[in-house]
Amino acid sequence: GELSGARQAAAVMKHPGAKVVVSTDIAKTSLTIDGIDLVLDSGRRKLLTRENGVDCLVTTDISQADAKQAEGRVGRTAPGQYV
């Protein structure tokens, strides 16, 4: 990532407040972050495609499998909610 190692470590360390993930991509990784209380998923994703020789960023719906995987990120180490 573009964050320094220290900032990445700070993002996943334990702290007393709630942790909310507002990103489909991180919610679908195999990374487990302790204490995630909420995954907020738009149900959309951006795909890079090539149309007429031009790179385009297209927004599409995610699949049900992608949504199910994202839902599995919350509540792994503590109660949580997927929206």
Disulfide bonds with the S-S distance in Angstrom:
none
